[in-house]
């Protein structure tokens, strides 16, 4: 059934050495779909090149783009997505998918698969977390990110996410068949995420047997099972059993096979010579054109966050002595899904090459160099040949380690003897053998914990933090002198004396003080500071890096901060104190050249932020809170003052936005309007402006976003040049989900149309009157789905059955849901409802007017129905009530409510 290539070869992770472009977040930061489409073309071409060499290993079905919205910057996979905004995400993902596929949709260069559908933004307990998506949030926000690429036929299918949504695992969610296929005009080939089928019977306990689970997957519309590595035997057995037991019909299997074959035919698998792209060979990988495109993309992705007093661009003649300082100054890091770098231009190398022989470039990583002395006076020793670390009587470089701090107390240790990072090997022995932190469990992570007048060394790899490693996580010196992870507590570990051989901050301060200008390169290590299976708990700079920045700034006020990471950071101190700040994602082999071009003015920065940057993690609710409307998340609903707003980015020149006009002031709900504005470069440098169009609906029955991005364009302007930018806005795009009737609605309302340089930097505004409809009062005399509430507290959304439907569920403490503006003018005689309860005793659902503590009209008694999916009808009489009133259903005790109807 499966037609995807496993990422392993004989148990080792296979990583392609290829052109490495900026992380997905960096691609979106260009706000340039045309450029991203070219990147997609290069990726698809190189995929063909690898496929030609080893088709059994390198598939042409590419599991990209990731369009999960970046609503919470603490998500470990933030770097894999594009934006917190569905419109920007849709535009970038559509462009990337189109580039991968090529122009002829009947003959695909490669087959992109959009992922992970849907509501997936946390790594902690990701297979058992149930994401609560009320109807408006799901339709207007989460689904809206997936629809553009699918409806444009820019991708060939979707991958299911690990999590549950409203109580149902996405691996068996019928949206794949009923919704996603309705968006596309071509046949889609859907896949599960790795291990998803087995989660249904293991961590999720949703189906009792694998045949039941696999049958449910196929019936939900997923066509390919990514499970059990490359062994398809278990899946074949389960499907055959499901057929024999009548859980599946052969037609269900035939339908999935048809979906798979449709894409394989389009890829040219059955064409002579593999179709029009079949002749692409390995020579296409890392071509000169792709290297040039990587540099262009890395440059366009850079965002200038702050630039007081024209600190940037730096002038070569005035800055002949440049210091490049910081943990990331002379290294490039790649993330879990990155290819291997074919070459590396680090920030230090890029700046050195840019300045040439006419300047002096000095550097310091700014990290402490230490030695660890055992109680017997001998030192921990690392040999050049990467033998296991041991305590010996050696001296000099073999006993010295550079300490890199990554925050949350995590450090990595680089052995001076061979420049390799210390790992915890499979036999629990420590060995200096890694080029950089790597692998699924990132076994290069440690903590130096103060203990007993010295320090103990604690292993902090992901397997230890997730308790896969066992309880022995502390380092001891064995009888033969070797260091192993063998102790279960600090008291049973070996206590070392931490000797500072060289202070990193002292060295950095000295280097900074002797320079004309300092560039501090700080940031994250992508496999440590959050990634798949590991969310972030902090968005701050690592304390050691923060301390270094402050020390360097005291030594030289002419300091520029280059922040290189994969997520918004809470750098409030830097914003208040450092004169200039530049941000980039981990941007591939050309990072250093791109940074040098921007810092020294060969390129004018025009990247823009695709997420809100908050001042503190305290501005955020729980990472598990997915209701962006109620929780006031993202720039659309956030009411606080961000550090940097969505869409923010500065330039070395200035831009005026003038003469905004609308082609018509009034439109019907089926009409469109052209929005035009003129943009002028007011400075003396050529540059790009990203013109952004937002809207705000003034009147509505429902809470509306403060602003919502509707269109954007990146425009190149020479000094003094003016260009006119025109957007077409369809009235239908202004629709929102009407929970009272479960459909899209364009309300009669006045909309503010806002043109500017960010969501907070609006330069021009006009009003547009939309002749839509008015949402009538609720008619609760009709059967009403409980999930269509207007407000709630202390409830969750759950699965009404394992196949379909959503219910509202309260726990022991109860909760409530509110239905606003209900038409009760015909009176209230009673209420009937479908309820379930899987615990002994009975619960109560009160019917109250106005608010949860308002007058009670009556109450439903919810009996024990024996199972959470077994619903029964119950009824209660109601006291009389009239008029248009809010109706609240108040849960007293645990119960689930699927539907209800108020009798007149």
C-alpha positions in Angstrom: 0.0 0.0 0.0 2.8 2.4 0.9 4.6 4.3 -1.8 7.1 6.4 0.1 10.7 6.0 0.8 11.9 5.5 4.4 14.5 8.0 5.7 16.8 5.3 6.9 19.2 3.0 5.0 20.4 0.0 7.1 19.4 1.8 10.3 21.4 5.0 9.7 19.7 8.3 8.8 20.3 9.2 5.2 21.1 12.8 4.6 21.5 14.2 1.1 24.3 16.6 0.4 22.5 19.2 -1.7 21.7 22.8 -2.0 20.4 24.0 1.4 18.1 26.9 1.2 16.9 28.9 4.3 14.5 27.1 6.6 10.9 27.3 5.6 10.3 30.2 8.0 13.1 32.0 6.1 11.5 31.3 2.8 8.3 32.9 4.0 10.2 35.9 5.4 11.0 36.9 1.9 7.3 37.6 1.3 8.2 36.8 -2.3 6.1 33.9 -3.8 7.9 34.2 -7.2 11.2 33.6 -5.6 9.8 30.8 -3.5 8.5 29.1 -6.6 12.0 29.2 -8.1 13.3 27.6 -4.9 10.6 24.9 -5.2 11.8 24.3 -8.8 15.3 23.8 -7.6 14.2 21.4 -4.9 12.1 19.4 -7.3 15.0 19.2 -9.8 17.5 18.0 -7.1 15.0 15.5 -5.9 14.9 14.1 -9.5 18.7 14.1 -9.5 18.8 11.9 -6.4 16.0 9.7 -7.7 17.9 9.0 -10.9 20.8 7.7 -8.8 18.9 5.5 -6.4 15.1 5.4 -7.0 14.6 2.8 -4.2 15.9 5.3 -1.6 15.0 8.7 -3.0 11.2 9.0 -3.6 9.6 11.6 -5.9 6.8 12.1 -3.4 8.1 15.0 -1.2 6.5 15.5 2.2 6.5 19.3 2.0 5.3 22.0 2.4 4.4 22.3 6.1 1.5 24.7 6.4 0.6 24.3 10.1 0.1 27.8 11.3 2.7 29.2 13.6 0.3 30.4 16.3 2.7 29.6 19.1 6.4 30.4 18.8 7.3 27.8 21.4 6.3 25.0 19.0 9.4 22.9 18.4 8.8 22.7 14.7 8.4 26.4 14.2 11.2 26.5 11.6 9.3 24.0 9.4 6.3 26.3 8.9 5.7 29.7 7.2 3.6 32.0 9.2 0.9 32.6 11.9 -1.3 34.0 9.1 -3.3 31.7 6.8 -3.2 34.0 3.7 0.6 34.4 3.8 1.0 30.7 4.5 -1.3 29.8 1.6 0.5 32.1 -0.9 4.0 30.8 0.0 3.0 27.1 0.1 1.2 27.4 -3.2 4.3 28.9 -4.8 6.6 26.3 -3.3 4.3 23.4 -4.4 4.0 24.8 -7.9 7.8 25.1 -8.2 8.3 21.5 -7.1 5.7 20.2 -9.5 6.6 22.2 -12.6 4.3 23.9 -15.1 2.8 20.8 -16.6 0.5 19.2 -14.1 0.1 16.1 -16.2 3.8 15.5 -16.0 5.2 16.3 -12.6 8.8 17.1 -11.7 8.0 15.8 -8.2 4.9 15.3 -6.1 4.6 17.6 -3.0 2.4 16.6 -0.1 1.1 19.3 2.2 1.2 18.6 5.9 0.3 18.0 8.7 -3.5 18.2 8.5 -4.7 19.7 11.0 -4.5 21.5 14.3 -0.9 20.4 15.0 1.3 22.9 17.0 2.7 21.0 20.0 5.3 18.2 20.4 4.7 17.3 24.0 2.3 14.3 24.0 1.6 15.0 20.3 0.0 11.6 19.6 -2.4 11.9 22.6 -3.2 15.6 22.6 -6.7 16.5 21.5 -6.7 19.9 19.8 -9.9 21.8 20.5 -11.0 23.6 17.3 -14.3 25.4 17.6 -16.0 25.7 14.2 -14.9 29.3 13.5 -11.3 28.6 14.4 -11.2 25.5 12.2 -12.8 27.0 9.2 -11.4 30.5 9.3 -7.9 29.8 10.5 -6.5 26.2 10.5 -8.3 25.0 7.3 -7.7 28.3 5.6 -4.0 27.6 5.6 -4.4 24.2 3.8 -7.0 25.2 1.2 -5.0 27.5 -1.1 -2.4 25.0 -2.2 -4.9 22.1 -2.5 -7.5 24.2 -4.4 -4.7 25.5 -6.7 -3.6 21.9 -7.4 -0.2 23.0 -6.3 0.2 19.8 -4.2 -0.8 16.2 -4.8 -2.1 15.2 -1.4 -2.0 15.8 2.3 -0.4 14.1 5.3 -2.4 13.5 8.5 -1.1 14.9 11.7 -0.4 12.8 14.8 -2.8 14.6 17.1 -6.5 14.3 17.7 -8.9 17.1 16.8 -12.0 17.4 18.9 -11.4 14.0 20.3 -10.8 12.1 17.0 -7.3 11.1 15.7 -6.5 12.9 12.4 -5.3 9.5 11.1 -8.9 8.5 10.8 -10.6 11.9 10.1 -13.1 11.9 7.3 -12.0 15.4 6.3 -9.4 13.8 4.0 -12.1 12.3 1.9 -15.0 14.7 2.3 -13.4 18.1 2.6 -9.8 18.1 1.2 -10.8 16.2 -2.0 -13.6 18.7 -2.5 -11.1 21.6 -2.7 -8.9 20.1 -5.4 -9.8 19.5 -9.0 -7.3 16.6 -9.4 -7.0 13.3 -7.7 -5.2 13.5 -4.3 -2.9 10.9 -2.8 -3.1 11.2 1.0 -0.6 9.7 3.4 -0.4 9.1 7.1 2.5 10.4 9.2 5.1 7.9 10.2 3.8 5.5 12.8 0.3 7.1 12.7 -1.5 3.8 12.0 0.0 2.1 15.0 -0.7 5.0 17.3 -4.4 4.2 16.8 -4.0 1.0 18.7 -1.1 2.0 21.0 -0.8 5.5 22.5 -4.3 6.6 21.4 -6.2 3.4 22.2 -8.8 4.4 19.7 -9.2 1.1 18.0 -8.9 -2.3 19.6 -7.1 -4.1 16.7 -4.9 -3.1 13.8 -7.4 -4.4 11.2 -10.0 -2.1 12.6 -7.6 0.8 12.7 -6.3 0.3 9.1 -9.9 -0.1 7.8 -10.8 3.2 9.4 -7.8 4.9 7.8 -8.8 3.8 4.3 -12.4 4.7 4.8 -11.4 8.1 6.0 -9.6 8.7 2.7 -5.9 8.1 3.5 -4.3 6.0 0.8 -0.8 5.2 2.1 0.4 3.8 5.4 3.7 5.2 6.7 4.5 2.6 9.3 6.8 -0.2 10.4 9.8 1.3 8.5 10.1 -0.5 5.1 8.3 -3.7 6.2 4.8 -3.7 4.6 4.0 -7.1 5.9 2.1 -6.0 9.0 -0.1 -3.6 7.0 -0.8 -6.2 4.3 -1.9 -8.7 7.0 -4.1 -6.1 8.7 -5.8 -5.1 5.5 -6.4 -8.7 4.4 -7.9 -9.4 7.8 -10.1 -6.3 7.6 -11.4 -7.6 4.2 -12.0 -11.1 5.6 -13.9 -9.7 8.5 -16.0 -7.4 6.4 -14.5 -4.2 7.8 -13.5 -3.2 4.3 -14.8 -3.9 0.8 -12.4 -4.5 -2.1 -13.7 -1.3 -3.6 -12.3 0.6 -0.6 -8.8 -0.8 -1.4 -9.3 -0.2 -5.2 -10.1 3.5 -4.5 -6.9 4.0 -2.6 -4.9 2.2 -5.3 -6.5 4.5 -7.9 -5.4 7.6 -6.0 -1.8 6.2 -5.6 -1.5 5.3 -9.3 -2.9 8.6 -10.5 0.1 10.4 -9.0 2.6 7.7 -10.1 1.4 8.1 -13.7 1.8 11.9 -13.5 5.3 11.4 -12.3 6.1 9.5 -15.5 6.8 6.2 -13.7 5.2 4.3 -16.6 6.4 6.6 -19.4 9.3 5.7 -21.6 12.5 7.1 -20.0 10.5 8.4 -17.1 8.7 11.2 -18.9 10.0 14.7 -19.6 11.9 15.0 -16.3 13.3 11.5 -16.5 16.6 12.6 -17.9 17.5 14.8 -15.0 20.6 13.3 -13.4 22.8 13.8 -10.3 24.6 16.7 -12.0 21.6 18.9 -11.2 22.4 18.7 -7.5 24.2 21.7 -6.0 24.5 23.4 -9.4 26.0 26.9 -9.8 22.6 28.2 -10.5 21.2 26.7 -7.4 24.0 28.1 -5.3 23.3 31.6 -6.7 19.6 31.1 -5.9 20.4 30.0 -2.4 22.4 33.2 -1.8 19.6 35.4 -3.3 17.1 33.7 -1.1 19.1 33.9 2.1 19.6 37.6 1.4 16.0 38.3 0.7 15.0 36.5 3.9 17.0 38.7 6.2 14.9 41.0 8.4 16.2 44.3 9.8 14.5 44.6 13.2 16.2 47.7 14.5 18.5 50.4 13.1 19.0 53.4 15.3 20.9 56.4 14.0 21.7 54.7 10.7 24.1 52.2 12.3 23.6 50.0 9.3 24.8 49.6 6.6 28.4 49.6 7.9 30.9 51.6 5.9 34.1 49.7 5.0 36.3 52.8 5.0 35.2 53.8 8.5 35.2 50.2 9.9 38.5 48.8 9.1 38.7 46.8 12.3 35.7 44.5 12.6 35.2 42.0 15.4 32.9 39.0 14.7 31.9 37.4 18.1 29.6 34.8 19.3 28.8 31.1 19.4 27.4 31.1 15.8 30.0 33.4 14.4 32.0 30.8 12.6 29.7 27.8 12.3 26.5 26.9 10.4 23.9 24.6 11.9 21.4 22.6 10.0 18.1 21.2 11.4 16.6 17.8 11.6 15.2 17.7 8.0 18.0 19.7 6.3 20.3 18.2 3.8 24.0 18.2 4.5 25.9 21.4 3.5 28.1 21.0 0.4 30.2 23.9 1.6 29.9 26.5 4.4 30.1 30.3 4.3 29.9 31.2 8.0 29.2 34.8 9.1 32.9 35.3 9.9 34.0 33.9 6.5 31.4 36.0 4.7 32.4 39.2 6.4 36.1 38.5 5.9 35.6 37.8 2.2 33.5 41.0 1.8 36.0 43.3 3.4 39.1 41.7 1.7 42.6 42.8 2.5 41.8 46.4 3.3 40.3 45.5 6.7 41.3 43.5 9.8 38.7 41.0 11.0 39.1 39.5 14.4 36.9 37.0 16.1 36.0 35.2 19.3 33.3 32.6 19.9 33.0 34.1 23.4 32.7 30.7 25.2 34.6 29.5 28.2 37.4 26.9 27.8 37.4 24.7 30.8 39.0 21.6 32.3 37.3 19.1 34.5 39.3 17.7 37.4 38.3 14.5 39.1 38.6 14.1 42.9 41.9 12.3 42.5 43.5 15.3 40.8 43.5 13.9 37.3 41.7 15.6 34.4 39.0 14.4 32.0 40.8 13.7 28.7 39.6 13.7 25.1 42.0 12.2 22.5 42.3 13.3 18.9 41.2 9.9 17.7 37.9 10.1 19.6 38.5 7.3 22.0 36.1 7.3 25.0 36.7 10.2 27.4 38.7 9.1 30.5 40.4 10.6 33.5 44.1 10.6 32.9 47.2 12.4 34.0 47.4 14.2 30.7 47.7 18.0 30.4 47.3 20.6 27.7 44.6 20.7 25.0 43.6 17.1 25.5 42.1 18.1 28.8 40.3 21.2 27.6 36.7 21.7 26.4 34.8 24.7 25.0 31.4 25.1 26.6 28.5 26.3 24.5 25.4 27.4 26.3 21.9 26.9 24.7 19.6 27.9 27.4 17.4 25.9 29.8 20.8 24.8 31.4 21.8 22.8 28.3 25.4 22.9 27.2 27.5 21.2 24.6 31.2 20.4 25.1 33.6 20.6 22.2 36.9 18.9 22.7 39.9 21.1 21.9 41.9 18.0 20.9 40.0 17.4 17.7 37.2 20.0 17.5 34.5 17.4 17.9 31.5 17.6 20.2 31.1 15.2 23.1 28.4 12.6 22.8 26.9 9.9 24.9 27.4 6.7 23.0 25.2 3.7 22.7 27.2 2.0 25.5 26.7 5.1 27.7 30.4 6.1 27.4 31.3 9.7 26.6 33.2 10.3 23.3 34.2 13.3 21.4 33.0 12.2 17.9 30.3 14.6 16.6 30.8 17.4 14.1 27.7 19.1 15.6 24.8 18.0 17.8 22.8 15.5 15.7 20.5 12.5 15.7 16.9 12.0 16.9 17.9 12.0 20.5 20.6 14.7 20.2 23.0 12.8 22.5 25.4 15.8 22.8 23.3 17.6 25.4 24.6 17.9 29.0 24.1 20.0 32.1 26.9 21.2 34.4 25.1 21.0 37.7 26.6 22.7 40.8 27.0 20.0 43.5 29.0 19.5 46.7 31.5 22.3 46.0 32.0 21.3 42.4 30.0 20.2 39.5 28.4 17.0 38.3 27.8 16.3 34.6 24.2 15.3 33.8 23.3 13.8 30.4 20.3 15.7 28.9 19.7 14.1 25.5 16.2 13.9 24.3 16.0 10.2 25.3 16.9 11.2 28.9 14.5 14.1 29.0 11.7 11.9 27.7 12.6 9.0 30.1 13.5 6.6 27.3 17.1 6.5 28.6 16.2 5.3 32.1 16.9 7.0 35.4 20.7 6.8 35.2 21.6 10.2 33.7 24.6 11.3 35.7 28.3 10.8 34.7 30.7 8.7 36.8 34.3 7.8 36.5 34.5 4.1 36.2 37.3 2.0 37.7 39.2 2.0 34.4 39.0 5.8 34.2 36.3 6.0 31.5 33.4 8.4 31.8 30.0 6.8 31.5 26.4 7.8 32.2 25.7 5.4 35.0 24.5 7.3 38.1 20.9 7.9 39.1 21.5 11.0 41.3 24.0 13.8 41.8 25.1 12.2 45.1 26.1 9.0 43.3 27.8 10.8 40.4 31.4 11.9 40.2 31.9 15.5 41.4 34.4 17.5 39.2 36.2 20.7 39.8 35.4 23.1 36.9 38.6 25.0 36.0 38.2 28.0 33.7 41.3 27.9 31.4 40.0 30.9 29.4 37.1 33.2 30.0 35.0 33.6 26.9 33.5 36.9 28.0 37.0 38.3 28.9 38.4 37.4 25.5 35.3 38.7 23.7 35.4 42.0 25.6 39.1 42.4 24.7 38.5 41.7 21.0 35.4 44.0 21.0 37.3 46.9 22.6 40.0 46.9 20.0 37.5 47.0 17.0 35.7 49.8 15.2 32.6 47.8 15.0 31.4 44.5 16.5 29.0 42.0 15.0 27.7 39.6 17.7 26.2 36.5 16.1 23.9 34.8 18.6 21.0 32.4 18.4 19.9 28.8 18.5 21.1 25.3 17.8 18.2 23.9 15.7 18.4 20.4 17.2 18.6 21.6 20.8 16.4 24.7 21.0 13.2 23.0 19.9 12.5 20.6 17.0 10.3 17.6 16.2 9.4 15.9 19.5 10.7 18.8 21.6 8.9 22.1 22.3 10.6 25.2 23.7 10.0 26.4 27.2 11.9 29.7 26.7 12.2 32.1 23.8 15.0 34.1 25.4 18.6 34.2 24.4 20.6 31.6 26.4 21.8 33.3 29.6 25.4 32.8 28.6 24.8 34.4 25.2 22.8 37.3 26.8 25.6 37.9 29.3 28.2 37.9 26.4 26.1 40.4 24.4 25.9 42.8 27.4 29.6 42.5 28.1 30.5 43.2 24.5 28.2 46.2 24.3 29.9 47.7 27.4 33.2 47.2 25.7 32.1 48.7 22.4 28.8 50.6 21.9 29.1 50.3 18.1 27.7 46.7 18.3 25.3 45.0 15.9 23.4 41.9 16.9 22.8 39.2 14.3 20.2 36.8 15.7 20.2 33.5 13.9 17.3 31.2 15.0 14.1 29.6 13.9 11.5 31.3 16.0 10.5 34.7 17.5 12.7 35.5 20.5 12.0 37.6 23.5 14.9 40.0 23.0 13.5 43.0 24.8 16.8 43.9 26.4 18.6 43.9 23.0 15.8 46.1 21.5 16.2 48.6 24.3 20.0 48.7 24.2 21.6 47.4 21.0 21.7 50.0 18.2 21.0 47.6 15.3 19.5 44.1 15.2 19.3 41.8 12.2 17.4 38.5 12.2 17.7 35.4 9.9 16.8 31.8 10.1 19.4 29.2 9.7 19.8 30.0 6.1 22.1 27.3 4.6 25.5 27.4 3.1 25.3 31.0 1.8 24.4 32.4 5.2 27.6 34.3 5.6 27.6 35.9 2.2 24.0 37.0 2.6 24.7 38.6 6.0 27.8 40.3 4.8 25.9 41.7 1.8 23.2 43.2 4.1 25.6 44.4 6.9 27.8 46.3 4.4 25.1 47.6 2.1 25.6 45.5 -1.0 22.0 44.4 -0.4 19.2 46.4 1.1 17.2 44.2 3.6 13.5 43.7 2.9 12.5 40.6 4.7 9.4 40.9 6.9 8.4 39.0 10.0 5.8 36.3 9.5 4.9 36.0 13.2 4.3 38.3 16.1 7.4 38.7 18.3 6.2 38.9 21.9 8.0 40.7 24.7 7.7 37.8 27.1 6.4 34.3 27.2 4.0 35.6 29.8 2.1 37.2 26.8 1.2 33.7 25.7 -1.4 31.3 27.0 -0.8 27.5 27.2 0.8 26.0 24.1 -2.2 23.7 24.1 -4.7 26.5 23.7 -5.7 26.5 20.0 -8.7 28.8 20.1 -7.1 32.0 18.8 -10.3 34.0 19.1 -11.0 33.4 22.7 -7.4 33.3 23.8 -6.6 36.4 21.7 -3.7 34.8 19.8 -1.7 36.0 16.8 -1.7 39.5 15.4 -5.4 39.0 14.4 -6.6 39.0 18.0 -3.7 39.9 20.3 -4.4 43.0 22.5 -1.0 43.5 24.0 2.0 45.5 22.7 4.3 43.2 20.8 8.1 43.6 20.6 7.8 43.5 16.8 4.5 43.2 15.0 3.5 40.8 12.2 4.9 42.1 8.9 7.6 44.2 10.5 10.9 44.8 8.8 13.0 47.9 8.2 15.0 49.1 5.2 18.1 51.3 4.5 15.8 53.6 2.6 12.3 55.1 3.2 9.0 54.5 1.5 5.9 56.7 1.2 2.4 55.1 0.6 0.0 57.6 -1.0 -3.1 58.0 -3.2 -4.9 54.9 -2.0 -8.1 54.4 -3.9 -10.9 51.9 -4.4 -12.5 51.1 -7.8 -15.9 51.3 -6.1 -16.9 52.3 -2.6 -19.8 49.8 -2.3 -19.8 46.1 -3.4 -22.3 43.2 -3.2 -21.3 39.9 -1.6 -20.5 38.5 -5.0 -18.6 41.5 -6.3 -14.9 42.5 -6.2 -13.0 45.8 -5.7 -9.6 46.9 -6.9 -7.5 48.5 -4.3 -4.7 50.7 -5.5 -1.9 52.8 -3.8 1.2 54.5 -4.9 4.6 53.7 -3.3 7.6 55.9 -3.6 11.2 55.3 -2.6 12.1 58.5 -0.6 15.7 57.6 0.0 19.0 57.4 -1.9 19.2 53.6 -2.1 17.4 51.1 -4.2 15.3 48.8 -2.1 12.2 46.6 -1.9 9.0 47.5 0.0 6.5 44.9 1.0 3.1 46.5 0.5 0.6 44.9 2.8 -3.2 45.1 2.5 -5.3 44.4 5.7 -9.0 44.6 6.4 -11.1 45.1 9.5 -14.8 44.5 9.7 -16.4 47.2 11.8 -19.8 45.6 12.5 -20.5 41.9 13.0 -22.6 39.6 15.1 -19.3 37.8 16.0 -15.9 38.9 17.2 -13.7 39.9 14.3 -9.9 40.2 13.9 -8.4 43.6 14.6 -6.7 43.2 11.3 -6.4 40.4 8.7 -3.9 40.2 5.9 -5.7 40.0 2.5 -2.9 40.7 0.0 0.7 41.7 -0.3 3.4 42.5 -2.9 7.1 42.9 -2.7 8.1 45.9 -5.0 11.5 46.9 -6.1 12.1 50.7 -6.3 15.1 52.8 -7.4 15.8 56.0 -5.5 13.0 58.4 -6.1 11.0 55.9 -8.1 7.2 55.6 -7.7 5.1 52.6 -8.6 1.4 51.9 -8.4 0.3 48.7 -6.7 -3.1 47.2 -7.3 -4.8 44.4 -5.4 -8.1 42.7 -6.3 -10.2 42.0 -3.3 -13.2 39.7 -3.6 -16.2 40.4 -1.3 -16.4 36.6 -0.8 -12.9 36.7 0.8 -14.5 38.8 3.6 -16.8 36.0 4.7 -16.5 34.4 8.1 -18.1 31.2 9.5 -21.6 31.7 10.8 -22.0 29.3 13.7 -25.8 29.8 13.8 -26.3 28.2 10.4 -22.9 26.4 9.9 -22.0 28.1 6.7 -20.0 31.0 5.3 -21.6 34.4 5.5 -20.7 37.8 4.1 -22.3 40.2 6.5 -23.6 43.7 5.6 -20.9 45.8 7.1 -18.4 48.6 6.6 -14.8 47.4 6.3 -11.6 49.4 6.9 -9.1 48.7 4.1 -5.6 49.4 5.3 -2.4 49.6 3.3 0.9 49.8 5.1 4.3 48.4 5.9 3.3 46.0 8.7 0.2 45.1 10.6 1.0 48.0 13.0 2.4 50.5 10.5 -0.7 51.5 8.4 0.0 54.3 6.0 -3.3 54.6 4.1 -6.9 53.6 4.8 -10.3 53.7 3.0 -13.7 52.3 3.8 -15.6 49.8 1.8 -19.3 49.1 2.3 -20.4 45.5 1.7 -24.0 44.8 0.9 -24.1 41.4 2.4 -26.7 39.8 4.7 -27.6 40.1 8.4 -27.3 37.0 10.6 -30.7 36.3 12.0 -31.3 35.4 15.6 -30.7 31.8 16.5 -33.6 29.4 16.1 -33.0 26.9 18.9 -36.3 25.2 18.0 -34.4 23.5 15.3 -32.0 20.7 16.2 -28.8 22.6 17.2 -25.3 21.1 17.3 -23.9 21.8 20.7 -20.5 22.6 19.2 -22.0 25.7 17.5 -21.9 27.7 20.7 -20.8 31.4 20.8 -18.9 31.2 24.1 -17.8 28.6 26.6 -15.9 27.8 29.8 -14.4 24.6 31.1 -15.6 22.4 28.4 -13.9 20.6 25.5 -15.0 19.3 22.1 -15.0 15.5 21.7 -15.9 12.9 19.1 -19.6 12.0 18.9 -18.7 8.7 17.3 -15.5 7.2 15.9 -16.7 8.0 12.4 -18.1 11.5 12.5 -19.7 14.3 14.6 -18.6 16.5 17.4 -20.0 16.9 20.9 -19.4 19.2 23.9 -18.1 17.5 27.0 -17.6 18.7 30.5 -15.7 17.1 33.3 -16.4 16.6 37.0 -16.2 20.4 37.7 -18.8 21.2 35.0 -18.7 24.1 32.6 -21.0 26.0 30.3 -21.8 27.0 26.7 -23.6 30.1 25.5 -25.8 30.6 22.5 -26.2 34.3 21.8 -29.3 36.1 20.5 -31.7 33.2 20.5 -35.3 33.9 19.3 -37.5 32.8 22.1 -40.5 34.9 21.1 -42.7 31.8 20.6 -42.0 30.8 24.1 -40.2 27.8 25.8 -42.0 24.7 26.6 -39.2 22.1 27.0 -35.9 20.9 25.8 -34.8 17.6 24.2 -31.2 16.6 23.8 -28.8 13.8 22.9 -26.5 13.1 25.7 -23.9 10.6 26.8 -22.0 9.8 30.1 -19.6 6.9 30.7 -19.5 7.1 34.5 -21.8 6.0 37.3 -24.5 8.3 38.6 -26.3 11.1 36.8 -25.3 14.7 35.9 -27.3 17.8 35.3 -27.4 20.3 32.4 -29.3 23.5 33.5 -30.9 25.9 31.0 -30.3 29.5 32.0 -31.1 32.8 30.5 -28.6 35.6 29.9 -25.5 34.1 31.5 -24.4 31.0 33.3 -25.7 32.4 36.6 -29.0 33.7 35.1 -32.5 32.5 35.8 -32.8 28.7 35.3 -35.7 27.6 33.1 -35.2 23.9 33.8 -32.6 21.1 33.7 -31.8 17.9 31.8 -30.8 14.8 33.7 -28.0 12.9 32.1 -27.9 9.2 33.0 -25.0 6.8 32.8 -25.2 5.6 29.2 -22.4 3.1 29.6 -20.1 4.5 26.9 -18.8 7.9 25.8 -20.1 7.2 22.3 -23.6 5.9 23.4 -26.1 8.8 23.2 -29.6 8.7 24.5 -32.4 11.3 24.1 -33.5 13.1 27.3 -36.2 15.7 27.9 -37.1 18.3 30.4 -39.9 20.8 30.7 -38.9 24.5 30.8 -40.4 27.5 32.4 -41.7 30.2 30.1 -39.4 32.7 28.5 -39.8 35.2 25.7 -37.9 37.6 23.5 -34.4 37.5 22.1 -32.2 36.3 24.8 -28.8 34.5 25.3 -29.3 30.9 26.4 -26.6 29.1 28.5 -26.4 25.4 29.0 -24.7 24.8 32.3 -23.1 21.4 33.0 -23.1 20.2 36.6 -20.9 17.2 36.6 -19.5 15.1 33.7 -21.6 14.8 30.6 -21.4 15.0 26.8 -24.0 16.9 24.7 -24.3 16.3 21.0 -27.5 18.2 20.0 -30.5 19.9 21.6 -33.8 21.5 20.6 -35.9 23.9 22.6 -39.6 23.2 22.2 -42.0 26.0 21.8 
